[in-house]
């Protein structure tokens, strides 16, 4: 089984009006005007899944600063889950600093979503090292049995639109402040996984997970051997960053690294299922109500 945990979708309204939206959403503008950007609807995701043999995709809209636009994306994902209950799971996008964020998260949770993200701290004006800005989001995610997916990037290496300034130091501080909530740091956590070789950091990062989104553009296949050697391969989830990359680009990397058998199976699906199950079991996935 293959589970793609990092899949972007865009409502047709956003695709149609992107230039108008971009005038008010600077981070969105920088990404959609980038040379590698591609649009994808739910239908595009399903077609790609059928073509490449993906069994399950975790889809999410764009994390805008505007909470109303986040809600538009969430409505689109909720409808997709109804249309494709066997192949799709959904993550909610919210703007953590905006009014209505908490109620929207609860609404999405009750609609069957399993997580929150991909959030863009810099693009949404949130300092994830400051618990005053993150405690409500983290607490509610924990209370509702949802994990967080947060964009991270290496503090070194080439720059690209949307890279942002959230790296391993900032991600580690989030874990220190919020040990209760499961959090996936996208794009190899900006290298955060390496610090799990330090005994004290391994304890700090007990709630941290990592995805492989954009792998072909970031690392050589040898990074998989390093991850395995560091003993953290059970915390890695396959994520493609669709539509800018598809599974075919990753299957070659598995082969070049010699990754196969149980270790590959866990990255492709087993670890994702473990994350989902552990997170939801905290509250038994019972319906919840909006905070007062």
Order of alpha helices (4+ residues) and beta strands (2+ residues): beta-alpha-alpha-alpha-alpha-beta-alpha-beta-alpha-beta-alpha-beta-alpha-beta-alpha-beta-alpha-alpha-beta-alpha-alpha-alpha
